[in-house]
């Protein structure tokens, strides 16, 4: 049972580390069209730089909180930590999974006329969307029996001590 707990710990930690790893790039993001917007040449283009910074900070906070919950109380077998991680994964990973599943990304102004390096980034984004969401849910699925039987074992210990 300890091995399954460690496997679930690693499977849940990988998506959280990926979120943590990608957040500094978003916090330091500079919009490529910044000079044209400031000069007034791109009147119809909006500035999305502030939104990307905010998303980067939000991802950093979510990842740090998730990793702290994962490595301190979840590792000890606390049930509330399992519930907190389940809420974090369902409320963050699942919307990311569905949001990036939207077809016709080429119709969005931000994705039009992408250079080749950004197209490869879209391919890696597609991989990350599936891979890390599956890892997170697999880690939770592996952990469910442990938290169910953990409660039964604790109740049996209480009965035996009486």
Backbone as a ProteinNet text record, in pm:
[ID]
protein_1_A
[PRIMARY]
XXXXXXXXXXXXXXXXXXXXXXXXXXXXXXXXXXXXXXXXXXXXXXXXXXXXXXXXXXXXXXXXXXXXXXXXXXXXXXXXXXXXXXXXXXXXXXXXXXXXXXXXXXXXXXXXXXXXXXXXXXXXXXXXXXXXXXXXXXXXXXXXXXXXXXXXXXXXXXXXXX
[TERTIARY]
81.8	0	85.9	202.7	291.7	344.1	368.5	418.7	314.7	189.1	82.5	68.8	85.7	78	190.9	310.7	422.9	403.6	348.5	322	218.4	112.2	10.7	69.6	159.8	225.6	305	378.3	457.8	367	261.8	171.5	99.2	67.7	1.9	105.5	226.8	330.2	375.7	380.1	428.6	347.2	214.4	140.2	159	170.6	191.1	328.9	428.2	561.7	561.8	487.8	478	412.2	310	245.7	345	418.5	518.2	628.3	669.3	775.9	733.3	607.1	562.5	519.9	497.7	448.9	549.7	681.5	771.8	775	761.6	758.8	638.1	527.9	408.1	420.8	486	502.7	596.1	693	790	753.5	632.4	588.9	584.5	632.8	623.5	552	445.1	365.1	446.4	451.9	532.9	486.3	359.3	304.9	307.6	383.4	382.7	421.9	524.6	570.1	466.5	403.1	302.4	178.6	141.6	24.9	55.2	175.8	214.2	223	266.4	277.6	142.7	41.8	-90.7	-110.1	-15.1	-29.1	-124.4	-139.2	-232.9	-350.1	-443.2	-556.4	-655.7	-671.9	-769	-714.6	-585.1	-522.3	-532.2	-565.7	-573.3	-448.8	-422.2	-307.2	-351.5	-294	-326.8	-213.4	-112.9	4.7	-29.7	-114	-148.4	-220.8	-305.7	-377.6	-280.4	-179.3	-81.6	-0.3	35.9	107.6	23.6	-102.9	-191.1	-208.6	-222.6	-234.8	-106.4	7.7	134.9	144.7	105.9	107.8	6.2	-110.4	-211.9	-162.8	-99.1	-45.1	64.1	146.6	252.3	192.5	93.4	30.7	-39.2	-113.8	-182.1	-82.9	26.7	126.1	194.3	229.8	296.6	202.4	78.3	-18.3	-42.2	-58.8	-80.3	38.3	159.9	277.8	295.2	264.7	272.2	171	49.9	-51	-7.3	49.3	89.3	202.1	304.2	421.7	416.1	320.7	315	197.2	71.3	-36.1	-74.9	-69.5	-108	-13	115	213.1	189.4	135.2	104.8	-26.2	-106.1	-231.8	-354.1	-345.3	-460.6	-569.5	-692.4	-803.6	-836.9	-827.1	-860.2	-762.5	-638.7	-540.6	-579	-628.9	-676.3	-793.2	-886.1	-1001.1	-956.9	-862.2	-813.7	-744.3	-664.2	-598	-698.2	-800.8	-904.4	-976.9	-1008.2	-1074.1	-981.2	-854.4	-758.4	-745.5	-736.4	-719	-847.1	-960.5	-1087	-1116	-1088.4	-1120.4	-1014.5	-893.5	-792.2	-756.2	-717.3	-672.4	-785.2	-903.2	-1014.6	-1054.6	-1069.3	-1097.6	-985.5	-860.1	-749.5	-761.8	-795.5	-813.6	-922.1	-1036.6	-1146.9	-1122.8	-1060.5	-1037.4	-947	-840.2	-749.1	-802.1	-918.6	-980.8	-1067.9	-1075.1	-1159.2	-1102.8	-1184.4	-1133.4	-1118.3	-1055	-1037.2	-962.7	-852.5	-772.7	-718.2	-709	-658.8	-750.5	-873.7	-964.6	-941.5	-867.1	-837.3	-723.3	-729.6	-622.9	-485.1	-479.4	-350.5	-280	-355.9	-297.7	-285	-320.6	-310.8	-166.6	-134.1	-2.7	111.7	106.3	209.7	337.8	451.9	578.2	592.7	687.5	700.5	729.8	810.1	841.7	718.4	625.4	502.5	407.6	412	329.6	377.7	509	560.2	520.8	510.3	463.3	318.1	237	98.9	94	186.4	191.7	231.1	327.2	364.4	252.2	179.8	64.9	-41.8	-64.1	-160.5	-117.6	12.4	64.3	45.7	82.5	72.7	-71	-162	-302.9	-348.9	-318	-360.7	-276.2	-146.6	-55.3	-68.3	-60.8	-61.6	-199.3	-305.2	-438.9	-458.7	-414.3	-426.2	-342.1	-221.7	-137.4	-204.7	-260.3	-322.6	-441.7	-527	-642.9	-602.6	-497.8	-448.7	-394.6	-323.3	-273.1	-385.2	-490	-605.4	-676.1	-690.4	-759.2	-682.6	-551	-470.1	-483.8	-500.7	-504.7	-639.7	-746.3	-880.6	-890	-848.9	-861.3	-782.8	-668.9	-588.7	-660.4	-725.2	-793.4	-922.4	-983.4	-1102.5	-1062.1	-961.6	-918.3	-843.1	-782	-713.9	-810.2	-930	-1030.8	-1078.6	-1096.9	-1139.7	-1033.4	-906.6	-799.1	-790.9	-812.4	-811.4	-926.9	-1043.8	-1157.8	-1132.3	-1068.1	-1036.6	-936.5	-838.6	-743.3	-813.5	-911.5	-985.9	-1067	-1126.6	-1206.8	-1118.1	-1000.3	-909.4	-854.2	-839	-783.4	-885.1	-1012.3	-1117.2	-1126.9
-120.4	0	126.3	118.8	234.4	266.8	162.8	184.6	257.2	216.8	285.3	430	453.5	591.7	676.1	618.6	691.8	715.7	616.2	632.7	743	742.7	848	984.9	989	1114	1169.5	1083	1126.9	1166.9	1088	1119.3	1252	1286.1	1413.7	1527.1	1496.6	1600.7	1647.1	1557.8	1596	1708.2	1702.5	1816.3	1945.6	1934.2	2054.2	2115.6	2032.3	2083.1	2145.1	2086.3	2144.6	2282.1	2297.3	2427.8	2526.7	2481.6	2566.4	2605.7	2513.3	2538.2	2639.3	2635.9	2724.8	2862.9	2879.3	3008.9	3123.4	3105.7	3221.5	3275.7	3188.4	3237.6	3326.9	3294.4	3376.8	3507.4	3502.4	3624.5	3723.2	3673.1	3758.2	3784.2	3748.6	3759.1	3905	3927.9	4058.6	4037.6	4109.8	4094.8	4137.2	4051.7	4085.1	4212.6	4242.4	4359.9	4485.7	4485	4595.3	4728.7	4730.2	4854.9	4909.5	4819.9	4864.9	4919	4859.2	4907	5044.8	5061.8	5191	5300.1	5263.5	5361.5	5392.1	5312.9	5335.7	5273.1	5191.7	5126.3	5007.5	4947	4836.4	4884.6	4950.6	5005.6	4899.4	4796.4	4691.8	4584.4	4588.5	4486.4	4528.4	4436.8	4467	4415.1	4471.1	4428.3	4316.9	4201.5	4087.6	4055.4	4142.5	4116.6	4107.7	4198.2	4196.6	4069.2	4018.6	3895	3777.9	3775.1	3667.2	3674.4	3795.8	3810.7	3759.1	3795.8	3752.5	3601.9	3544	3397.8	3332	3388.8	3333.4	3334.7	3445	3451.5	3355.1	3343.3	3250	3106	3071.6	2936.4	2909.3	3007.8	2991.2	2962.9	3040.5	3023.2	2888.4	2850.6	2721.1	2606	2615.4	2508.2	2497.4	2611.1	2607.7	2553.4	2598.9	2547.9	2399.2	2357.9	2215.8	2130.3	2175.3	2097.6	2094.1	2203.9	2202.1	2103.6	2104.3	2008.2	1866.1	1848	1714.3	1657.3	1737.5	1684.2	1688.4	1759.8	1760.2	1674.6	1719.4	1636.7	1515	1526.9	1413.4	1296.9	1325.7	1220.4	1146.5	1216.6	1153.5	1075.9	1094	1020	1094.2	1224.5	1303.2	1303.8	1278.4	1274	1410.6	1513.9	1647.1	1688.1	1640.6	1673.9	1608.4	1485.9	1419.1	1496.1	1539.6	1616.9	1751.4	1815.8	1945	1929	1825.8	1802.1	1763.4	1687.5	1650.9	1775.6	1866.7	1991.4	2073.9	2083.6	2159.4	2101.4	1971.4	1908.8	1917.9	1896	1903.8	2047.9	2143.9	2283.6	2353.8	2296.1	2360	2276	2152.2	2069.3	2040.2	2012.5	1979.9	2097.8	2220	2332.6	2359.3	2341.6	2358.2	2255.6	2133.6	2026.6	2063.7	2111.5	2144.8	2276.5	2374.2	2502.2	2486.4	2410.6	2391.9	2292.2	2235	2146.6	2222.3	2353.6	2433.7	2428	2389.6	2383.5	2523.2	2528.6	2651.8	2759.7	2722.3	2822.2	2926.8	2892.9	2987.5	3106.7	3098.4	3212.3	3316.8	3282.1	3378.4	3467.8	3598.8	3688.4	3652.2	3600	3569.9	3453.7	3364.4	3247.3	3260.8	3375.3	3392.1	3410.9	3358.3	3374.4	3344.1	3226.8	3189.6	3148.2	3193	3139.9	2992.6	2924.3	2780.6	2744.3	2824.1	2788.2	2796.4	2883.9	2891.9	2779.7	2730.4	2615.7	2491.8	2476.3	2363.8	2378.2	2502.1	2522.8	2479.6	2499.7	2451.8	2299.9	2233.6	2087.6	2040.1	2106.7	2068.7	2100.8	2208.5	2243	2134.6	2083.4	1975.9	1851.8	1819.6	1705.5	1726.9	1845.5	1873.2	1867.6	1912.4	1913.1	1772.6	1677.1	1539.6	1471.9	1481.6	1404.9	1439.7	1567	1605.3	1589.7	1608.2	1584.8	1437.4	1351.6	1206.6	1164.3	1218.5	1185.5	1225.6	1345.3	1393	1305.5	1273.7	1190.5	1046.7	995.5	861.7	858.3	962.6	969.5	973.4	1048.1	1050.3	916	853	723.5	616.3	620.5	523.4	547.3	671.1	704.8	678.7	668.7	651.8	528.7	409.4	293.4	307.9	372.8	388.6	473.6	580.8	667.3	603.9	516.3	444.7	339.3	256.4	152.3	211.9	325.5	390.8	426.1	467.2	500.6	374	267	140.8	87.5	95.4	47.6	129.3	259.6	344.3	307.6	277	236.7	100.8	7.9	-121.9	-109.6	-18.7	4.2	58.4	149.1	202.6	94.8	4.6	-103.3	-200.1	-231.5	-325.8	-271.1	-140.7	-83.9	-77.4	-90.3	-80.1	-204.8
0	0	0	66.8	68.9	-70.4	-150	-285.5	-369.4	-357.6	-432.6	-387.6	-259.6	-209	-268	-276.1	-334.4	-482.8	-553.2	-696.4	-718	-636.9	-650.3	-616.2	-519.7	-483.9	-602	-670.5	-785.4	-901.2	-926.5	-1037.3	-1017.1	-894.9	-867.8	-866.9	-823	-815.7	-953.6	-1051.4	-1184.4	-1248.6	-1251	-1307.2	-1227.9	-1095.5	-1015.1	-1040.2	-1059.5	-1091.9	-1231.2	-1324.1	-1458.8	-1453.9	-1370.7	-1353	-1292.6	-1192.2	-1128.2	-1227.3	-1311.1	-1408.2	-1514.9	-1554.8	-1662.8	-1613.6	-1486	-1436.7	-1449.9	-1428.6	-1445.3	-1587.9	-1687.1	-1825	-1848.5	-1784	-1799.7	-1721.7	-1606.4	-1527.3	-1596.5	-1672.6	-1740.5	-1886.4	-1926.3	-2065.5	-2112	-2233.8	-2298.2	-2431	-2450.1	-2571.3	-2693.3	-2797.8	-2915.1	-2986.8	-2981	-3050.1	-2964.3	-2857.1	-2761.5	-2825.7	-2908.9	-2971.1	-3068.4	-3144.1	-3240.7	-3171.6	-3059.7	-2984	-2925.3	-2869.6	-2811.5	-2916.6	-3037.3	-3145.6	-3209.5	-3180.3	-3236.5	-3374.2	-3418.8	-3549.4	-3546	-3431.2	-3415.9	-3330.9	-3391.5	-3318.7	-3276.5	-3358.7	-3327.5	-3236.3	-3210.1	-3126.5	-2980.6	-2895.7	-2753.5	-2683.3	-2569.7	-2491.3	-2396.4	-2411.2	-2326.3	-2229.5	-2225	-2143.3	-1994.7	-1944.2	-1801.7	-1762.2	-1851.3	-1820.6	-1809.2	-1894.7	-1890.9	-1761.7	-1717.2	-1590.2	-1474.5	-1471.7	-1363.1	-1363.3	-1480.6	-1490.2	-1441.3	-1473.6	-1426.7	-1274.6	-1212.2	-1066	-1004.8	-1066.1	-1015.4	-1025.3	-1136.4	-1152.9	-1049.5	-1021.6	-921.8	-784.3	-746	-614.7	-605.4	-709.2	-707.6	-699	-771.4	-769.6	-633.9	-575.6	-445	-338.2	-337.4	-239	-259.8	-384.9	-413.8	-372.4	-399	-359.5	-208.5	-140.1	6.4	65.2	13.2	60.2	28.2	-90	-133.3	-48.4	-20.7	46	198.4	256.2	403.1	452.4	438.8	495.4	409.8	277.5	191.9	211.8	225.6	245.3	376.5	475.2	603.9	600.2	494.4	482.1	532	544.4	589.7	482.7	524.5	428.7	370.6	451.8	400.9	291.4	298.4	194.9	62.3	69.9	-51.9	-111.9	-27.4	-76.4	-134	-69.5	-119.6	-254.5	-270	-398.3	-506	-467.4	-564.5	-614.3	-523.8	-563.3	-652.7	-616.4	-696.8	-837	-846.8	-977.8	-1059.8	-998	-1072.8	-1114.2	-1027.1	-1058.8	-1142.7	-1153.4	-1236.7	-1358.9	-1338.2	-1451.1	-1549.4	-1499.2	-1589	-1677.7	-1625	-1715.4	-1815.3	-1773.3	-1867.7	-1979.3	-1942.9	-2041	-2141.7	-2092.6	-2183	-2257.5	-2192.9	-2258.8	-2379.7	-2364.6	-2476.3	-2578.7	-2553.1	-2650.5	-2749.4	-2734.8	-2823.5	-2965	-3062.8	-3200.3	-3260.8	-3374.2	-3451.5	-3374.2	-3313	-3242.6	-3339.3	-3468.3	-3566.5	-3588.2	-3541.2	-3555.6	-3447.4	-3342.7	-3237.6	-3284.3	-3259.7	-3305.9	-3252.2	-3132.4	-3071.3	-3143	-3205.9	-3270.5	-3422.4	-3480.4	-3625.4	-3669.5	-3784.3	-3847.1	-3751.4	-3694.9	-3599.2	-3670.4	-3622.3	-3675.8	-3637.2	-3697.2	-3675.7	-3531.1	-3460.7	-3322.2	-3233.7	-3265.4	-3185.2	-3221.4	-3345.6	-3382.6	-3308.4	-3294.7	-3217.3	-3070.8	-3021.7	-2885.2	-2870.9	-2975.6	-2970.3	-2965.6	-3035.7	-3030.9	-2891.2	-2828.4	-2692.2	-2594.4	-2619.8	-2536.8	-2546.1	-2665.9	-2685.6	-2608.4	-2611.4	-2536.9	-2387	-2337.9	-2195	-2146.9	-2231.4	-2192.7	-2159.7	-2244.6	-2220.8	-2113.7	-2126.2	-2043	-1895.7	-1862	-1721.2	-1657.1	-1734.4	-1679.1	-1649.6	-1739.5	-1717.4	-1598	-1585.9	-1470.1	-1339.1	-1334.3	-1210.5	-1171.6	-1267.8	-1236	-1205.7	-1268.5	-1236.1	-1093.4	-1053.1	-916.1	-813.7	-844	-752.3	-749	-865.2	-871.3	-794.4	-802.1	-727.5	-577.6	-537.1	-394.5	-329.5	-407.2	-349.6	-259.1	-303.6	-214	-83.9	-90.7	29.8	133	88.5	183.9	233.8	155.3	203	304.9	271	365.1	483.3	466.5	578	688.7	651.6	752	822.4	746.4	807.5	901.6	860.9	947.4	1075.2	1066.6	1186.3	1278.8	1222.4	1304	1369.4	1296.6	1353.6	1467.4	1454.5	1563.1	1685.7	1665.5	1779.5	1848.2	1771.3	1828.4	1903.7	1850.6	1916.1	2046.5	2056.4	2179.9	2292.3	2259.9	2363.4	2443.1
[MASK]
++++++++++++++++++++++++++++++++++++++++++++++++++++++++++++++++++++++++++++++++++++++++++++++++++++++++++++++++++++++++++++++++++++++++++++++++++++++++++++++++++

